[in-house]
């Protein structure tokens, strides 16, 4: 009898709490609300990087491992040479010639393409680099 009384009190408390506060969630999974999966490529895969300047300003892009900076005019799209996914932590750095903050939006339009769209932002300091990790993950800093 004591167990059934305890169970009844607990059930009554939960029911009362959910009636008084309908926003309370008792249990659930993220099966339908997890958000988008992170962008990732297969390690060792050749990746074509498409960079789009969606700002009204000149942007510079550079692969720090030995290339000169490339200028990208407003509205211009640039396809970079294939980047080898096995290089340890391949990266691109980018900046506005006027020193303005940038927001990097990454997407994967198809199996072997990584799209990097650069937009203006008020957030300071903004994004400045794209890293393609040797495990295939993509990070923006």
DSSP file (Angstrom, degrees, kcal/mol; ACC not computed):
  #  RESIDUE AA STRUCTURE BP1 BP2  ACC     N-H-->O    O-->H-N    N-H-->O    O-->H-N    TCO  KAPPA ALPHA  PHI   PSI    X-CA   Y-CA   Z-CA
    1    1 A X     >        0   0    0      0, 0.0     4,-2.1     0, 0.0     5,-0.2   0.000 360.0 360.0 360.0 -38.7    0.0    0.0    0.0
    2    2 A X  H  >  +     0   0    0      1,-0.2     4,-2.3     2,-0.2     5,-0.2   0.895 360.0  50.4 -62.9 -39.8    2.8    2.4    0.8
    3    3 A X  H  > S+     0   0    0      2,-0.2     4,-2.5     1,-0.2    -1,-0.2   0.905 111.2  47.3 -65.6 -42.2    4.4    1.9   -2.6
    4    4 A X  H  > S+     0   0    0      2,-0.2     4,-2.2     1,-0.2    -1,-0.2   0.856 111.8  50.9 -69.9 -32.9    1.2    2.5   -4.5
    5    5 A X  H  X S+     0   0    0     -4,-2.1     4,-2.2     2,-0.2    -2,-0.2   0.909 111.2  48.5 -67.6 -41.3    0.6    5.6   -2.4
    6    6 A X  H  X S+     0   0    0     -4,-2.3     4,-2.4     2,-0.2    -2,-0.2   0.921 112.0  49.0 -62.6 -44.8    4.1    6.9   -3.2
    7    7 A X  H  X S+     0   0    0     -4,-2.5     4,-2.8     1,-0.2     5,-0.2   0.911 110.6  50.8 -61.5 -42.1    3.6    6.2   -6.8
    8    8 A X  H  X S+     0   0    0     -4,-2.2     4,-2.4     1,-0.2    -1,-0.2   0.893 110.6  49.1 -63.8 -40.0    0.2    8.1   -6.8
    9    9 A X  H  X S+     0   0    0     -4,-2.2     4,-2.3     2,-0.2    -2,-0.2   0.905 112.7  47.1 -66.6 -41.5    1.8   11.1   -5.0
   10   10 A X  H  X S+     0   0    0     -4,-2.4     4,-2.5     2,-0.2     5,-0.2   0.932 113.6  47.6 -65.4 -45.6    4.6   11.2   -7.6
   11   11 A X  H  X S+     0   0    0     -4,-2.8     4,-2.5     1,-0.2    -2,-0.2   0.910 112.6  49.6 -61.8 -41.7    2.3   10.9  -10.5
   12   12 A X  H  X S+     0   0    0     -4,-2.4     4,-2.7    -5,-0.2    -1,-0.2   0.899 110.7  50.3 -63.6 -40.7    0.0   13.6   -9.0
   13   13 A X  H  X S+     0   0    0     -4,-2.3     4,-2.5     2,-0.2    -2,-0.2   0.916 112.7  45.6 -63.8 -44.5    3.0   15.9   -8.5
   14   14 A X  H  X S+     0   0    0     -4,-2.5     4,-2.3     2,-0.2    -2,-0.2   0.921 114.7  48.0 -65.0 -43.6    4.2   15.5  -12.1
   15   15 A X  H  X S+     0   0    0     -4,-2.5     4,-1.8    -5,-0.2    -2,-0.2   0.915 113.3  47.4 -64.1 -43.6    0.7   15.9  -13.5
   16   16 A X  H  X S+     0   0    0     -4,-2.7     4,-2.5     1,-0.2     5,-0.2   0.906 111.9  50.5 -64.0 -42.2    0.1   19.1  -11.4
   17   17 A X  H  X S+     0   0    0     -4,-2.5     4,-1.9     1,-0.2    -2,-0.2   0.893 111.1  48.4 -64.1 -39.4    3.5   20.6  -12.4
   18   18 A X  H  < S+     0   0    0     -4,-2.3    -1,-0.2     2,-0.2    -2,-0.2   0.816 112.7  48.2 -73.3 -28.4    2.8   20.0  -16.1
   19   19 A X  H  < S+     0   0    0     -4,-1.8     3,-0.4    -5,-0.2    -2,-0.2   0.904 115.3  44.1 -74.6 -41.3   -0.7   21.5  -15.8
   20   20 A X  H  < S+     0   0    0     -4,-2.5     2,-0.4     1,-0.3    -2,-0.2   0.791 128.0  28.8 -73.3 -28.1    0.6   24.6  -13.9
   21   21 A X    ><  +     0   0    0     -4,-1.9     3,-1.7    -5,-0.2    -1,-0.3  -0.774  66.2 180.0-133.6  87.9    3.6   25.0  -16.2
   22   22 A X  T 3  S+     0   0    0     -3,-0.4    -1,-0.1    -2,-0.4    -4,-0.1   0.624  77.1  68.3 -68.4 -11.1    2.8   23.7  -19.7
   23   23 A X  T 3  S+     0   0    0      2,-0.1    -1,-0.3     0, 0.0     2,-0.3   0.554  73.6 109.5 -83.9  -6.9    6.3   24.6  -21.0
   24   24 A X    <   -     0   0    0     -3,-1.7     2,-0.5    -7,-0.2    -3,-0.0  -0.516  58.5-152.2 -71.0 131.4    8.0   22.0  -18.8
   25   25 A X        -     0   0    0     -2,-0.3     3,-0.1     1,-0.1    -2,-0.1  -0.919  11.2-171.4-105.4 128.1    9.4   19.1  -20.8
   26   26 A X        -     0   0    0     -2,-0.5     2,-0.3     1,-0.3    -1,-0.1   0.875  65.5 -19.0 -87.6 -39.5    9.5   15.8  -19.1
   27   27 A X        +     0   0    0      2,-0.0    -1,-0.3     0, 0.0     2,-0.3  -0.981  68.4 138.6-161.9 158.5   11.5   13.7  -21.6
   28   28 A X        -     0   0    0     -2,-0.3     2,-0.3    -3,-0.1    -3,-0.0  -0.964  34.0-117.9 174.8 174.5   12.4   13.7  -25.2
   29   29 A X        -     0   0    0     -2,-0.3     3,-0.4     0, 0.0     4,-0.1  -0.789  24.8-122.4-124.6 169.9   15.1   13.1  -27.9
   30   30 A X  S >> S+     0   0    0     -2,-0.3     4,-0.7     1,-0.2     3,-0.6   0.191  72.3 120.8 -96.7  17.5   16.7   15.4  -30.4
   31   31 A X  T 34 S+     0   0    0      1,-0.3    -1,-0.2     2,-0.2     3,-0.1   0.806  88.1  23.1 -53.7 -34.1   15.6   13.2  -33.3
   32   32 A X  T 34 S+     0   0    0     -3,-0.4    -1,-0.3     1,-0.1    -2,-0.1   0.490 129.8  42.9-111.4  -3.7   13.7   16.0  -34.9
   33   33 A X  T <4 S+     0   0    0     -3,-0.6    -2,-0.2    -4,-0.1    -1,-0.1  -0.027  71.6 112.3-132.8  32.5   15.4   19.1  -33.4
   34   34 A X  S  < S-     0   0    0     -4,-0.7    -1,-0.1     1,-0.2    -3,-0.1   0.687  71.7-130.1 -81.2 -18.4   19.2   18.4  -33.5
   35   35 A X        -     0   0    0     -5,-0.1    -1,-0.2    -3,-0.1     2,-0.0  -0.276  46.9 -33.1  89.2 176.4   20.1   21.0  -36.1
   36   36 A X        -     0   0    0      1,-0.1     2,-0.1    -2,-0.1     3,-0.1  -0.347  66.6-108.2 -70.8 150.0   22.1   20.5  -39.2
   37   37 A X        -     0   0    0      1,-0.1    -1,-0.1    -2,-0.0     3,-0.1  -0.475  42.6 -99.5 -71.1 147.2   25.0   18.0  -39.3
   38   38 A X        -     0   0    0     -2,-0.1     2,-0.3     1,-0.1    -1,-0.1  -0.348  41.1-102.6 -66.7 150.8   28.4   19.5  -39.3
   39   39 A X        +     0   0    0     99,-0.2    99,-1.2    -3,-0.1     2,-0.3  -0.591  53.0 162.7 -76.6 131.4   30.2   19.7  -42.7
   40   40 A X  B     -A  137   0A   0     -2,-0.3     2,-0.3    97,-0.2    97,-0.2  -0.995  23.4-155.8-150.6 147.0   32.8   17.0  -43.1
   41   41 A X        -     0   0    0     95,-2.4     2,-0.3    -2,-0.3    71,-0.1  -0.793  37.8 -91.0-117.0 162.6   34.7   15.4  -45.9
   42   42 A X    >   -     0   0    0     -2,-0.3     3,-2.3     1,-0.1    94,-0.2  -0.585  53.0-102.8 -71.5 129.6   36.4   12.0  -46.2
   43   43 A X  T 3  S+     0   0    0     92,-0.3    43,-0.2    -2,-0.3     3,-0.1  -0.298 108.6  21.6 -54.7 134.3   40.0   12.2  -45.0
   44   44 A X  T 3  S+     0   0    0      1,-0.3    42,-0.3    41,-0.2    -1,-0.3   0.292  91.2 136.9  89.3  -8.1   42.3   12.2  -48.0
   45   45 A X    <   -     0   0    0     -3,-2.3    40,-1.1    40,-0.2     2,-0.4  -0.460  60.4-116.4 -72.0 140.0   39.6   13.4  -50.4
   46   46 A X  E     -B   84   0B   0     38,-0.2     2,-0.5    -2,-0.1    38,-0.2  -0.644  36.2-161.8 -74.2 130.9   40.4   16.1  -53.0
   47   47 A X  E     -B   83   0B   0     36,-2.3    36,-3.4    -2,-0.4     2,-0.5  -0.962  13.8-150.9-122.0 129.5   38.4   19.1  -52.2
   48   48 A X  E     -c  113   0C   0     64,-2.9    66,-2.8    -2,-0.5     2,-0.6  -0.865  17.1-149.8 -94.1 129.0   37.6   22.0  -54.5
   49   49 A X  E     -c  114   0C   0     -2,-0.5    31,-3.1    31,-0.5     2,-0.6  -0.890   7.8-164.4-105.2 122.0   37.1   25.2  -52.5
   50   50 A X  E     -cD 115  79C   0     64,-2.7    66,-3.3    -2,-0.6     2,-0.5  -0.920   7.4-164.4-104.5 119.5   34.7   27.8  -54.0
   51   51 A X  E     -cD 116  78C   0     27,-3.3    27,-2.9    -2,-0.6     2,-0.5  -0.916   3.1-168.6-110.0 130.0   35.0   31.2  -52.4
   52   52 A X  E     -cD 117  77C   0     64,-2.6    66,-3.1    -2,-0.5     2,-1.0  -0.972  14.6-147.7-120.9 126.1   32.3   33.9  -53.0
   53   53 A X  E     +c  118   0C   0     23,-2.7    22,-2.3    -2,-0.5    66,-0.1  -0.805  23.0 170.0 -92.0 101.2   32.7   37.5  -52.0
   54   54 A X        +     0   0    0     64,-2.6    66,-0.5    -2,-1.0     2,-0.3  -0.069  49.0  95.2-100.9  32.0   29.2   38.6  -51.0
   55   55 A X  S    S-     0   0    0      2,-0.3    20,-0.4    64,-0.2     4,-0.1  -0.737  81.5-122.5-113.4 165.6   30.5   41.9  -49.6
   56   56 A X  S    S+     0   0    0     -2,-0.3     2,-0.3    18,-0.1    18,-0.2   0.295  89.2  75.1 -87.0  11.5   30.7   45.4  -51.2
   57   57 A X  S    S-     0   0    0     16,-0.1    -2,-0.3    15,-0.0     2,-0.2  -0.798  90.2 -93.6-124.6 162.5   34.5   45.5  -50.5
   58   58 A X        -     0   0    0     -2,-0.3    39,-2.3    15,-0.1    40,-0.4  -0.545  42.0-162.9 -71.1 135.1   37.7   43.9  -51.8
   59   59 A X  E     -FG  72  96D   0     13,-2.2    13,-2.9    -2,-0.2     2,-0.4  -0.940   8.2-146.1-122.2 144.9   38.7   40.8  -49.9
   60   60 A X  E     -FG  71  95D   0     35,-2.9    35,-2.0    -2,-0.4     2,-0.4  -0.900  13.0-169.3-109.9 141.5   42.1   39.1  -49.8
   61   61 A X  E     +FG  70  94D   0      9,-2.2     9,-3.4    -2,-0.4     2,-0.3  -0.983   8.6 174.3-129.7 139.6   42.5   35.3  -49.5
   62   62 A X  E     - G   0  93D   0     31,-2.6    31,-3.1    -2,-0.4     2,-0.7  -0.992  31.5-141.6-149.4 139.1   45.7   33.4  -48.8
   63   63 A X     >  -     0   0    0     -2,-0.3     4,-1.7     5,-0.3     3,-0.4  -0.902  25.9-145.3 -93.4 113.6   46.7   29.8  -48.1
   64   64 A X  T  4 S+     0   0    0     -2,-0.7     2,-0.8     1,-0.3    -1,-0.1   0.660  81.9  84.3 -59.8 -17.8   49.4   30.4  -45.5
   65   65 A X  T  4 S-     0   0    0     26,-0.3    -1,-0.3     1,-0.1    25,-0.0  -0.045 123.0 -53.1 -82.5  37.7   51.6   27.5  -46.7
   66   66 A X  T  4 S+     0   0    0     -2,-0.8     2,-0.3    -3,-0.4    -2,-0.2   0.536  96.3 118.1 118.1   5.1   53.4   29.5  -49.4
   67   67 A X     <  -     0   0    0     -4,-1.7    -1,-0.3     1,-0.0     2,-0.1  -0.719  59.8-114.4-102.1 156.2   51.0   31.3  -51.7
   68   68 A X        -     0   0    0     -2,-0.3    -5,-0.3     1,-0.1     2,-0.1  -0.457  45.7 -87.1 -77.6 158.4   50.5   35.0  -52.3
   69   69 A X        -     0   0    0     -7,-0.1     2,-0.4    -2,-0.1    -7,-0.2  -0.402  39.8-143.4 -66.6 142.7   47.3   36.7  -51.4
   70   70 A X  E     -F   61   0D   0     -9,-3.4    -9,-2.2    -2,-0.1     2,-0.3  -0.923  10.5-133.6-109.5 132.6   44.6   36.6  -54.0
   71   71 A X  E     -F   60   0D   0     -2,-0.4     2,-0.5   -11,-0.2   -11,-0.2  -0.679  16.8-165.7 -86.5 138.7   42.2   39.6  -54.4
   72   72 A X  E     -F   59   0D   0    -13,-2.9   -13,-2.2    -2,-0.3     3,-0.1  -0.962  11.9-144.5-128.1 113.1   38.5   38.9  -54.7
   73   73 A X    >   -     0   0    0     -2,-0.5     3,-2.2   -15,-0.2   -20,-0.3  -0.263  40.7 -73.5 -72.1 160.4   36.3   41.8  -56.0
   74   74 A X  T 3  S+     0   0    0      1,-0.3    -1,-0.2   -18,-0.2   -20,-0.2  -0.303 121.1   8.9 -54.7 131.8   32.8   42.4  -54.7
   75   75 A X  T 3  S+     0   0    0    -22,-2.3    -1,-0.3   -20,-0.4     2,-0.1   0.350  98.3 135.6  80.2  -6.9   30.4   39.7  -56.1
   76   76 A X    <   -     0   0    0     -3,-2.2   -23,-2.7   -23,-0.1     2,-0.4  -0.465  42.0-152.5 -79.6 146.7   33.3   37.7  -57.5
   77   77 A X  E     -D   52   0C   0    -25,-0.2     2,-0.4    -2,-0.1   -25,-0.2  -0.951  10.7-168.7-117.2 138.8   33.5   33.9  -57.2
   78   78 A X  E     -D   51   0C   0    -27,-2.9   -27,-3.3    -2,-0.4     2,-0.6  -0.994  13.3-152.8-132.3 129.8   36.8   32.0  -57.2
   79   79 A X  E     -D   50   0C   0     -2,-0.4   -29,-0.2   -29,-0.2     2,-0.2  -0.910  21.5-149.7-100.8 118.0   37.5   28.3  -57.5
   80   80 A X        -     0   0    0    -31,-3.1   -31,-0.5    -2,-0.6     3,-0.1  -0.492  29.1 -87.7 -84.0 155.3   40.7   27.4  -55.8
   81   81 A X        -     0   0    0     -2,-0.2   -32,-0.4     1,-0.2    -1,-0.2  -0.138  65.5 -74.9 -52.1 156.3   42.9   24.5  -56.9
   82   82 A X        -     0   0    0    -34,-0.1     2,-0.5    -3,-0.1   -34,-0.2  -0.319  47.9-142.4 -58.8 136.7   42.1   21.3  -55.3
   83   83 A X  E     -B   47   0B   0    -36,-3.4   -36,-2.3    -3,-0.1     2,-0.5  -0.895  15.7-123.5-103.9 130.1   43.2   21.1  -51.7
   84   84 A X  E >   -B   46   0B   0     -2,-0.5     3,-1.3   -38,-0.2   -38,-0.2  -0.598  12.0-150.6 -76.0 122.6   44.5   17.8  -50.5
   85   85 A X  T 3  S+     0   0    0    -40,-1.1    51,-0.2    -2,-0.5   -41,-0.2   0.551  90.1  65.7 -72.0  -7.3   42.5   16.6  -47.6
   86   86 A X  T 3  S+     0   0    0    -42,-0.3    -1,-0.2   -43,-0.2     2,-0.1   0.581  72.3 107.4 -92.2  -9.1   45.4   14.7  -46.1
   87   87 A X  S X  S-     0   0    0     -3,-1.3     3,-0.8     1,-0.1     2,-0.5  -0.467  88.6-101.3 -62.9 135.7   47.5   17.8  -45.5
   88   88 A X  T 3  S-     0   0    0      1,-0.2    -1,-0.1    -2,-0.1    45,-0.1  -0.461  90.6 -23.9 -63.9 117.3   47.6   18.4  -41.7
   89   89 A X  T 3  S-     0   0    0     -2,-0.5    -1,-0.2    -4,-0.2    44,-0.2   0.903  78.7-156.5  49.1  61.0   45.1   21.1  -41.0
   90   90 A X  E <   - H   0 132D   0     42,-1.4    42,-3.5    -3,-0.8     2,-0.3  -0.380  19.0-172.6 -61.9 141.3   44.9   22.9  -44.4
   91   91 A X  E     - H   0 131D   0     40,-0.2     2,-0.4    -2,-0.1   -26,-0.3  -0.961  26.8-157.5-142.2 159.0   43.8   26.5  -44.0
   92   92 A X  E     - H   0 130D   0     38,-2.3    38,-2.7    -2,-0.3     2,-0.4  -0.994  14.3-157.6-127.4 137.2   42.8   29.6  -45.8
   93   93 A X  E     -GH  62 129D   0    -31,-3.1   -31,-2.6    -2,-0.4     2,-0.3  -0.888  13.5-177.4-112.1 151.4   42.9   33.0  -44.2
   94   94 A X  E     +G   61   0D   0     34,-2.4     2,-0.3    -2,-0.4   -33,-0.2  -0.989   6.3 170.9-147.3 152.4   40.9   36.0  -45.4
   95   95 A X  E     -G   60   0D   0    -35,-2.0   -35,-2.9    -2,-0.3     2,-0.4  -0.991  34.4-108.0-158.8 156.7   40.4   39.6  -44.7
   96   96 A X  E >   -G   59   0D   0      4,-0.6     3,-1.7    -2,-0.3   -37,-0.2  -0.724  23.6-135.5 -86.6 136.5   38.8   42.8  -45.9
   97   97 A X  T 3  S+     0   0    0    -39,-2.3    -1,-0.1    -2,-0.4   -38,-0.1   0.777 108.8  51.7 -61.3 -26.0   41.1   45.4  -47.4
   98   98 A X  T 3  S-     0   0    0    -40,-0.4    -1,-0.3     2,-0.1   -39,-0.1   0.410 118.3-112.3 -91.0   1.6   39.3   48.0  -45.3
   99   99 A X    <   +     0   0    0     -3,-1.7     2,-0.1     1,-0.2    -2,-0.1   0.674  65.3 151.8  77.7  17.3   39.6   46.1  -42.1
  100  100 A X        -     0   0    0      1,-0.1    -4,-0.6    24,-0.0    -1,-0.2  -0.465  50.3 -99.2 -82.4 154.5   35.9   45.3  -41.9
  101  101 A X        -     0   0    0     20,-0.4    20,-1.3    -2,-0.1     2,-0.3  -0.430  37.5-156.2 -73.5 145.3   34.6   42.2  -40.1
  102  102 A X  E     -E  120   0C   0     25,-0.4    25,-3.5    23,-0.4     2,-0.5  -0.908  10.0-148.1-122.4 149.8   33.6   39.2  -42.2
  103  103 A X  E     -E  119   0C   0     16,-3.1    16,-2.6    -2,-0.3     2,-0.6  -0.982  15.5-148.2-115.0 127.7   31.2   36.3  -41.6
  104  104 A X  E     -E  118   0C   0     -2,-0.5     2,-0.6    14,-0.2    14,-0.2  -0.860  10.4-169.1 -99.9 121.3   32.1   33.0  -43.2
  105  105 A X  E     -E  117   0C   0     12,-2.9    12,-2.9    -2,-0.6     2,-0.4  -0.948  10.0-163.7-108.5 118.2   29.2   30.8  -44.3
  106  106 A X  E     +E  116   0C   0     -2,-0.6     2,-0.3    10,-0.2    10,-0.2  -0.820  14.8 163.3-106.3 144.3   30.3   27.3  -45.3
  107  107 A X  E     -E  115   0C   0      8,-2.0     8,-2.9    -2,-0.4     2,-0.5  -0.949  35.5-132.7-148.5 166.9   28.3   24.8  -47.2
  108  108 A X  E     +     0   0C   0     -2,-0.3     6,-0.2     6,-0.2   -68,-0.0  -0.794  22.6 176.8-125.3  85.4   28.8   21.6  -49.2
  109  109 A X  E    S-     0   0C   0     -2,-0.5     2,-0.3     4,-0.1    -1,-0.1   0.769  70.5  -3.4 -66.1 -24.6   26.9   21.9  -52.5
  110  110 A X  E >  S-E  113   0C   0      3,-0.6     3,-1.1    -3,-0.1    -1,-0.0  -0.918  91.3 -75.6-154.5-177.8   28.2   18.6  -53.7
  111  111 A X  T 3  S+     0   0    0     -2,-0.3    -1,-0.0     1,-0.3    -2,-0.0   0.827 124.3  24.8 -54.2 -42.2   30.4   15.6  -52.8
  112  112 A X  T 3  S+     0   0    0    -65,-0.1   -64,-2.9   -71,-0.1     2,-0.4   0.207 103.5  89.7-114.3  15.8   33.8   17.3  -53.5
  113  113 A X  E <   -cE  48 110C   0     -3,-1.1    -3,-0.6   -66,-0.2     2,-0.5  -0.948  48.4-166.0-121.2 133.2   33.1   21.0  -53.2
  114  114 A X  E     -c   49   0C   0    -66,-2.8   -64,-2.7    -2,-0.4     2,-0.5  -0.975  15.4-154.0-111.5 121.9   33.3   23.2  -50.1
  115  115 A X  E     -cE  50 107C   0     -8,-2.9    -8,-2.0    -2,-0.5     2,-0.6  -0.855   8.8-170.3-101.3 128.0   31.7   26.6  -50.6
  116  116 A X  E     -cE  51 106C   0    -66,-3.3   -64,-2.6    -2,-0.5     2,-0.5  -0.945   4.6-171.4-118.0 107.0   32.9   29.5  -48.5
  117  117 A X  E     -cE  52 105C   0    -12,-2.9   -12,-2.9    -2,-0.6     2,-0.6  -0.881   9.0-153.8-101.7 125.8   30.7   32.6  -48.8
  118  118 A X  E     +cE  53 104C   0    -66,-3.1   -64,-2.6    -2,-0.5     2,-0.3  -0.880  19.0 174.5-103.4 123.6   32.1   35.7  -47.2
  119  119 A X  E     - E   0 103C   0    -16,-2.6   -16,-3.1    -2,-0.6   -64,-0.2  -0.859  35.1-100.5-123.3 156.6   29.5   38.3  -46.0
  120  120 A X  E     - E   0 102C   0    -66,-0.5     2,-0.3    -2,-0.3   -18,-0.2  -0.463  43.5-178.8 -72.3 152.1   29.8   41.6  -44.1
  121  121 A X        -     0   0    0    -20,-1.3   -20,-0.4     2,-0.1   -18,-0.0  -0.986  37.1-142.1-148.4 156.5   29.0   41.4  -40.4
  122  122 A X  S    S+     0   0    0     -2,-0.3     2,-0.2   -22,-0.1    -1,-0.1   0.556  72.8 109.4 -91.4 -11.2   28.8   43.8  -37.4
  123  123 A X  S    S-     0   0    0      2,-0.1     2,-0.4   -22,-0.1    -2,-0.1  -0.466  73.6-110.7 -68.0 131.4   30.2   41.1  -35.1
  124  124 A X  S    S+     0   0    0      1,-0.2    -2,-0.1    -2,-0.2   -24,-0.0  -0.941  91.1   5.1-115.1 133.3   33.7   42.0  -34.1
  125  125 A X  S    S-     0   0    0     -2,-0.4   -23,-0.4     2,-0.1    -1,-0.2  -0.998  93.5-167.8 -87.9  -6.2   36.3   40.7  -34.8
  126  126 A X        -     0   0    0    -25,-0.2     2,-0.2    -6,-0.0   -23,-0.2  -0.292  39.5 -40.0  85.8-177.0   34.4   38.4  -37.2
  127  127 A X        +     0   0    0    -25,-3.5   -25,-0.4     1,-0.1     3,-0.1  -0.611  51.0 169.2 -87.2 147.0   35.7   35.3  -39.0
  128  128 A X        +     0   0    0      1,-0.3   -34,-2.4    -2,-0.2     2,-0.3   0.494  55.7  29.7-133.4 -11.7   39.2   35.3  -40.3
  129  129 A X  E     -H   93   0D   0    -36,-0.2    12,-2.3     2,-0.0     2,-0.4  -0.997  51.1-146.0-155.6 156.5   40.1   31.7  -41.3
  130  130 A X  E     -HI  92 140D   0    -38,-2.7   -38,-2.3    -2,-0.3     2,-0.5  -0.992  19.2-162.9-122.7 128.2   38.8   28.4  -42.6
  131  131 A X  E     -HI  91 139D   0      8,-3.3     8,-2.6    -2,-0.4     2,-0.7  -0.955  11.0-162.6-116.4 130.2   40.5   25.1  -41.4
  132  132 A X  E     -HI  90 138D   0    -42,-3.5   -42,-1.4    -2,-0.5     6,-0.2  -0.921  26.0-145.8-106.6 103.4   40.1   21.8  -43.1
  133  133 A X    >   -     0   0    0      4,-2.5     3,-2.3    -2,-0.7   -46,-0.1  -0.288  20.1-114.8 -71.3 154.5   41.2   19.4  -40.5
  134  134 A X  T 3  S+     0   0    0      1,-0.3    -1,-0.1     2,-0.1   -90,-0.1   0.605 116.7  60.3 -68.6  -8.6   43.1   16.2  -41.4
  135  135 A X  T 3  S-     0   0    0      2,-0.1   -92,-0.3   -92,-0.1    -1,-0.3   0.347 123.8-103.4 -95.3   6.3   40.1   14.2  -40.1
  136  136 A X  S <  S+     0   0    0     -3,-2.3   -95,-2.4     1,-0.3    -2,-0.1   0.316  77.3 134.4  94.9  -7.9   37.8   15.9  -42.7
  137  137 A X  B     -A   40   0A   0    -97,-0.2    -4,-2.5    -5,-0.1     2,-0.5  -0.405  47.2-138.2 -74.9 154.4   36.1   18.3  -40.3
  138  138 A X  E     -I  132   0D   0    -99,-1.2     2,-0.4    -6,-0.2    -6,-0.2  -0.949  21.4-178.3-114.8 129.4   35.6   22.0  -41.3
  139  139 A X  E     -I  131   0D   0     -8,-2.6    -8,-3.3    -2,-0.5     2,-0.4  -0.973  12.4-157.8-128.0 144.4   36.2   24.8  -38.7
  140  140 A X  E      I  130   0D   0     -2,-0.4   -10,-0.2   -10,-0.2    -2,-0.0  -0.982 360.0 360.0-119.6 131.8   35.8   28.5  -39.1
  141  141 A X              0   0    0    -12,-2.3   -11,-0.2    -2,-0.4    -1,-0.1   0.317 360.0 360.0-126.7 360.0   37.6   30.9  -36.8
